[in-house]
Amino acid sequence: MEERGIVKIIVKGYFNLQKAMENKSLVEVEKAAATIREVLDDLSQRFGKEFIETICEPDARQPAGHIMLLVNGRNYLTLPGKLDTELKDGDEIALFPPIAGG
């Protein structure tokens, strides 16, 4: 089995999602390699109920349908592995709430 090295992932929360991240606009996650799902699990453990209720679908380990999750500027739904996409050191996850304009 190939050993996975430590990677540092940058997570940015925008607008009201910062509140679910203890009012931080940027959080670093360091762990032995990671998928998008593993980073979300890590953040759920770190920030608890408010993060889970704000970002995730009820009773699911995935972003709520109204949350836009980008990895290095690409919607995670367009990535081959979706939530199971392996992240590389320095990758950036951005979380956006619904935005309306007029």
GUMILO-994015 format. One record per atom (N, C-alpha, C, O): x, y, z. Coordinates in Angstrom, 1 decimal. Atoms other than C-alpha are relative to their C-alpha. Example, Ala and Ser with C-alpha at 12.3 -4.5 7.8 and 13.67 -1.06 7.14 Angstrom:
<rs>
      xx      yy      zz
     0.9    -1.2     0.0
    12.3    -4.5     7.8
     0.9     1.2     0.0
     1.9     1.2     0.7
    -0.9    -1.1     0.0
    13.7    -1.1     7.1
    -0.8     1.1     0.8
    -0.3     2.2     0.9
</rs>
This chain:
<rs>
      xx      yy      zz
     0.8    -1.2     0.0
     0.0     0.0     0.0
     0.9     1.2     0.0
     1.9     1.3     0.8
    -0.7    -1.2     0.1
     1.3     3.4    -1.0
    -0.3     0.9     1.2
    -1.4     1.1     1.6
     0.2    -0.9    -1.2
     1.9     5.8     2.0
    -0.4     1.4    -0.5
     0.2     1.9    -1.5
     0.5    -1.3     0.4
     0.1     9.1     1.7
     0.7     1.0     0.9
     0.7     0.9     2.1
    -0.7    -1.0    -0.7
     2.1    12.1     2.7
    -0.9     1.1     0.6
    -2.1     1.1     0.3
     0.8    -1.1    -0.6
     1.0    15.1     4.8
    -0.2     1.1    -1.1
     0.7     1.5    -1.8
     0.4    -1.1     0.9
    -0.8    17.8     2.7
    -0.6     1.1     0.8
    -1.3     0.9     1.8
     0.7    -1.2    -0.6
    -1.9    21.3     3.6
    -1.0     0.5    -1.0
    -0.6     0.9    -2.1
     1.2    -0.5     0.9
    -5.3    22.3     2.2
    -0.5     1.3     0.6
    -0.6     1.4     1.8
     0.5    -1.3    -0.4
    -6.5    25.9     2.4
    -1.5     0.0    -0.3
    -2.0    -0.3    -1.4
     1.5    -0.1     0.2
   -10.3    26.3     3.0
    -0.4     1.4     0.3
    -0.1     2.0     1.3
     0.5    -1.3    -0.1
   -11.9    29.6     2.4
    -1.5     0.0     0.1
    -2.2    -0.6    -0.8
     1.4    -0.1    -0.1
   -15.4    30.4     3.6
    -0.4     1.5    -0.3
     0.2     2.4     0.1
     0.4    -1.4     0.4
   -17.2    33.4     2.1
    -1.4     0.4     0.6
    -2.2    -0.5     0.8
     1.2    -0.6    -0.5
   -19.9    35.7     3.4
    -0.5    -0.7     1.3
     0.3    -0.8     2.2
     0.5     0.5    -1.3
   -22.1    34.1     6.1
     0.5    -1.3     0.3
     0.3    -1.8     1.5
    -0.6     1.3    -0.4
   -20.3    30.8     5.9
     1.2     0.1     0.9
     1.5    -0.8     1.6
    -1.0    -0.2    -0.9
   -17.5    32.3     7.8
    -0.4    -0.2     1.5
     0.3    -0.7     2.3
     0.5     0.1    -1.3
   -19.7    32.3    10.9
     0.1    -1.5     0.4
     0.3    -1.8     1.6
    -0.1     1.5    -0.3
   -19.8    28.4    10.7
     1.4    -0.4     0.2
     1.6    -1.6     0.6
    -1.4     0.3    -0.2
   -16.0    28.5    10.7
     0.6     0.9     1.1
     1.7     1.3     0.9
    -0.4    -0.9    -1.2
   -15.7    30.5    14.0
     0.5     1.3    -0.5
     1.5     1.8     0.0
    -0.3    -1.3     0.5
   -15.7    33.7    12.0
     1.4     0.2    -0.7
     2.0     1.2    -0.8
    -1.2     0.0     0.7
   -12.6    32.7    10.1
    -0.3     0.0    -1.5
    -1.1    -0.8    -1.9
     0.2     0.1     1.4
   -12.3    33.4     6.4
     0.9    -1.0    -0.7
     0.7    -1.4    -1.8
    -1.0     1.0     0.6
    -9.4    31.0     5.9
     0.4    -0.9     1.1
     0.7    -0.5     2.3
    -0.4     1.1    -0.9
    -8.6    27.7     7.6
     0.9    -0.9    -0.7
     0.7    -1.2    -1.9
    -0.9     1.0     0.6
    -5.7    25.4     7.0
    -0.3    -1.4     0.6
    -0.5    -1.5     1.8
     0.2     1.4    -0.4
    -6.2    21.6     7.2
     1.3    -0.7    -0.4
     1.6    -0.8    -1.6
    -1.2     0.8     0.3
    -3.1    19.5     7.5
    -0.3    -1.5     0.4
    -0.7    -1.7     1.6
     0.2     1.4    -0.3
    -3.4    15.7     7.3
     0.7    -0.9    -1.0
     1.2    -0.4    -2.0
    -0.6     1.0     0.9
    -2.1    12.6     5.7
    -0.9    -0.2    -1.2
    -1.9    -0.8    -1.2
     0.7    -0.1     1.2
    -3.3    13.2     2.2
    -1.5     0.1     0.3
    -1.9    -0.2     1.4
     1.4    -0.3    -0.3
    -7.0    13.9     1.9
    -0.8     0.0    -1.3
    -0.3     0.4    -2.3
     1.0    -0.2     1.1
   -10.1    13.7    -0.3
    -0.8     1.2     0.5
    -0.7     1.7     1.6
     0.9    -1.1    -0.4
   -12.6    16.5    -0.3
    -0.9    -0.4     1.1
    -1.1     0.4     2.1
     0.9     0.5    -1.0
   -14.9    14.4     1.8
     0.7    -0.1     1.4
     0.2     0.3     2.4
    -0.8     0.1    -1.2
   -12.1    13.8     4.4
     0.2     1.4     0.6
     0.2     1.6     1.8
    -0.2    -1.4    -0.5
   -11.5    17.6     4.6
    -1.3     0.5     0.6
    -1.3     1.1     1.7
     1.3    -0.4    -0.6
   -15.2    18.2     5.2
    -0.3    -0.7     1.3
    -0.8     0.0     2.2
     0.1     0.8    -1.3
   -15.2    15.5     7.9
     0.8     0.7     1.1
     0.4     0.9     2.2
    -1.0    -0.6    -0.9
   -12.2    17.2     9.5
    -0.6     1.3     0.5
    -0.6     1.6     1.7
     0.6    -1.3    -0.3
   -13.9    20.6     9.4
    -1.3    -0.2     0.9
    -1.6     0.6     1.8
     1.2     0.3    -0.8
   -17.2    19.1    10.8
     0.4    -0.3     1.4
    -0.3     0.1     2.4
    -0.4     0.3    -1.4
   -15.3    17.7    13.8
     0.6     1.3     0.7
     0.4     1.5     1.9
    -0.7    -1.2    -0.6
   -13.3    21.0    14.3
    -1.1     1.0     0.4
    -1.0     1.6     1.5
     0.9    -1.1    -0.3
   -16.3    23.4    14.1
    -1.4    -0.5     0.5
    -2.2     0.4     0.9
     1.2     0.5    -0.6
   -19.2    21.1    15.1
    -1.3     0.3    -0.7
    -1.4     0.4    -1.9
     1.4     0.0     0.5
   -22.9    21.4    14.8
    -0.3     1.2    -1.0
    -1.0     1.0    -2.0
     0.4    -1.1     0.8
   -23.1    24.9    13.3
     0.6    -0.2    -1.4
    -0.1     0.1    -2.4
    -0.6     0.2     1.3
   -20.7    24.0    10.5
    -0.8    -1.1    -0.8
    -1.2    -0.9    -1.9
     0.7     1.1     0.6
   -22.5    20.7     9.8
    -1.4     0.5    -0.5
    -1.8     0.2    -1.6
     1.4    -0.4     0.3
   -26.0    22.4     9.8
     0.0     1.1    -1.1
    -0.9     1.1    -1.9
    -0.1    -1.0     1.0
   -24.8    25.3     7.6
     0.5    -0.5    -1.3
     0.0    -0.1    -2.4
    -0.7     0.4     1.2
   -22.7    23.5     5.1
    -0.5    -1.3    -0.6
    -0.6    -1.5    -1.8
     0.2     1.3     0.4
   -23.8    19.9     4.9
    -1.5    -0.3    -0.1
    -2.4     0.3     0.5
     1.4     0.6     0.1
   -27.0    18.0     3.8
    -0.3    -0.7     1.4
     0.6    -1.3     1.9
     0.4     0.7    -1.3
   -28.9    16.7     6.9
     0.3    -1.5    -0.2
     0.0    -2.1    -1.2
    -0.3     1.4     0.0
   -27.6    13.2     7.7
     0.8    -0.5    -1.1
     0.7    -1.6    -1.6
    -0.9     0.4     1.2
   -25.1    13.2     4.8
     1.3     0.7     0.2
     1.5     1.7     0.8
    -1.4    -0.5     0.0
   -21.4    13.7     4.4
     0.3     0.7    -1.3
     1.3     0.4    -2.0
    -0.3    -0.8     1.2
   -21.7    16.1     1.5
    -0.6     1.4     0.1
    -1.5     1.6     1.0
     0.5    -1.4    -0.1
   -22.3    19.8     0.9
    -1.5     0.0    -0.4
    -2.0    -0.7    -1.2
     1.4    -0.2     0.3
   -25.9    20.9     0.9
    -0.1     0.5    -1.5
     0.9     1.1    -2.0
     0.2    -0.4     1.4
   -27.3    21.6    -2.6
     0.2     1.4    -0.3
     0.5     1.8    -1.4
    -0.1    -1.4     0.2
   -27.3    25.3    -2.1
     1.4     0.6     0.2
     1.7     1.7     0.0
    -1.4    -0.4    -0.2
   -23.6    25.4    -1.2
     0.9    -0.2    -1.2
     0.8    -1.3    -1.8
    -0.9     0.2     1.1
   -21.1    26.0    -4.0
     1.4    -0.3     0.6
     2.0     0.5     1.3
    -1.3     0.4    -0.5
   -17.8    24.1    -3.3
     0.9    -0.1    -1.2
     0.7    -0.9    -2.1
    -1.0    -0.1     1.1
   -14.9    24.9    -5.6
     1.3    -0.5     0.5
     1.8    -0.2     1.6
    -1.4     0.4    -0.3
   -11.5    23.2    -5.6
     0.9     0.6    -1.1
     0.8     0.3    -2.3
    -0.9    -0.7     0.9
    -8.9    25.4    -7.2
    -0.8     0.7    -1.1
    -0.4     0.7    -2.3
     0.8    -0.7     1.0
   -11.7    27.3    -8.9
    -1.0    -0.8    -0.8
    -1.7    -0.3    -1.6
     0.9     0.9     0.8
   -13.5    24.2   -10.3
    -1.1    -0.6     1.0
    -0.8    -1.0     2.1
     1.1     0.6    -0.8
   -16.9    23.0    -9.0
     0.3    -1.5     0.2
     0.7    -2.2    -0.7
    -0.4     1.4    -0.3
   -16.3    19.7    -7.3
    -0.8    -1.0    -0.7
    -0.4    -2.1    -1.0
     0.9     0.9     0.8
   -19.2    18.1    -9.2
     0.6    -0.3    -1.4
     0.2    -1.3    -2.0
    -0.6     0.2     1.3
   -17.1    18.5   -12.4
     1.3    -0.9     0.1
     1.8    -1.2    -0.9
    -1.3     0.7    -0.2
   -14.1    16.6   -10.9
    -0.4    -1.5    -0.1
    -1.4    -1.9     0.3
     0.2     1.4     0.2
   -13.8    12.9   -11.8
    -0.5    -0.8     1.3
    -1.4    -1.6     1.2
     0.3     0.7    -1.2
   -13.9    11.7    -8.2
    -1.0     0.7     0.9
    -1.4     0.2     2.0
     1.0    -0.8    -0.8
   -16.4    14.3    -7.0
     0.6     0.2     1.5
     1.7     0.7     1.6
    -0.5    -0.1    -1.4
   -16.1    14.2    -3.1
     1.2    -0.8     0.3
     1.9    -0.6     1.3
    -1.1     0.9    -0.3
   -13.6    11.4    -3.3
     1.3     0.4    -0.8
     2.2    -0.4    -0.9
    -1.2    -0.5     0.8
   -11.1    13.5    -5.4
     1.1     0.2     1.0
     0.9     0.8     2.1
    -1.2    -0.2    -0.8
    -7.6    13.3    -3.9
     0.5     1.4    -0.1
     0.6     1.9    -1.2
    -0.5    -1.3     0.0
    -6.3    16.7    -2.9
     1.5     0.0     0.1
     2.1    -0.9     0.7
    -1.5    -0.1     0.0
    -2.7    17.8    -3.4
     0.4     1.1     1.0
    -0.4     2.0     1.3
    -0.5    -1.0    -0.9
    -0.6    19.9    -1.1
    -0.2     1.4    -0.6
     0.2     1.6    -1.8
     0.3    -1.4     0.5
    -1.6    23.6    -1.5
    -1.3     0.2    -0.7
    -1.6     1.3    -1.1
     1.3    -0.2     0.6
    -5.0    22.9    -3.0
    -0.9     0.9     0.9
    -0.7     1.0     2.1
     0.9    -0.9    -0.7
    -7.7    25.4    -2.1
    -1.4    -0.4    -0.2
    -1.9    -0.6    -1.4
     1.4     0.3     0.0
   -11.3    24.7    -1.3
    -0.7     1.3     0.4
    -0.4     2.0     1.4
     0.7    -1.3    -0.3
   -13.7    27.7    -1.5
    -1.5    -0.5     0.2
    -2.0    -1.2    -0.6
     1.4     0.3    -0.3
   -17.2    27.5     0.1
    -0.8     1.3    -0.2
    -0.5     2.3     0.5
     0.9    -1.2     0.3
   -19.9    29.9    -1.2
    -1.4    -0.3     0.4
    -1.9    -1.4     0.0
     1.5     0.1    -0.3
   -23.5    30.4     0.1
    -0.7     0.4    -1.3
    -0.1     0.9    -2.3
     0.8    -0.5     1.1
   -26.3    31.1    -2.4
     0.2     1.5    -0.1
     0.1     2.2     0.9
    -0.2    -1.4     0.3
   -25.8    34.5    -4.0
    -1.1     0.4    -1.0
    -1.1    -0.2    -2.1
     1.0    -0.5     1.0
   -28.6    36.4    -5.7
     0.3     1.5    -0.3
     0.8     2.2     0.5
    -0.2    -1.4     0.4
   -28.3    39.7    -7.6
    -1.2     0.5    -0.7
    -2.2    -0.1    -0.9
     1.2    -0.5     0.6
   -30.6    42.0    -9.2
     0.3     1.4    -0.7
    -0.6     1.9    -1.3
</rs>
